[in-house]
């Protein structure tokens, strides 16, 4: 299985071009853009288009974008357009809820139906990315003889986040890969087995090397946002299981994940760093040798 390690960029928009260019020149596998509405970081779909147009090798993904609250036909159109412009370099990953609770209102869904909307949106999205014309009538979406343009020769892989029982079932039923956060290597290995079981129940198969985690590395402290997120999601867990302190700890933790079948990683700074350029150079020196 191929071990690949990308980076997550929350760089300010006015420094984004420098980050993209450096990632390409350093041979970084992939660049992932977080769904952070409030603040100075680049919007994921806009950033994907810009980064793909500026590079020739770098893969670019959303890590993760929120699907419920977006119409799946519009999402499919965006993905098909990007895939036509940059074949085999588009990595869409979707989740249920924004990382920041205050941003949930920006992705409205009716009532308490967010999970059901997510599932139905995934059904529609997968159909649109694999069929020239689609007719679908569901509880939340109805489309009649819809197509979003020439489809890629190979259907896009759609990665999903989440680690609860319902999320793992959703990945098995609808996803092509899993990108989790705040799970230990042992938990990730168990989740991988659960996803594969759900996929088998649905008559599907997920590729062996399509299981990954997002990992924050503390090289210059931990941001208040990240510390709060860890406390909120995993209040009783060991902080070091999710946020390694320093590059050696990050290498050790990645090796523990790999031993349990997790082979894709998205690395980001755990807090503000003096210069993203330095972080990228350190990343390339310390973690790229782990790729296979």
Buried (B, 14 or more C-beta within 10 A) or exposed (E): BEBBBBBBBBBEBEBBEBBBBBBBEBEBBBBBBBBBBEEEBBBBBEBBBBBBEBBEEBBBBBBBBBBBBBBBBEBBBBBBBBBEEBEEBBBBBBBBBBBBEEBBEEBEBEEEBBBBBBBBBBBBBBBBBEBEEBEBEBEBBEBEEBBBEEBBEEEBBBBBBBBEEEBBBBBBBBBBBBBBBBBBBEBBBBBBEBBBEBBEEEEBEBEEBBBBBBBBBBBBBBBEEBBEBBEEBBEEBEBEBBBBBEBEBBBEBBEBBBEBBBBBBBBBBBBEBEEBEEBBEBBBEBBBEBEE
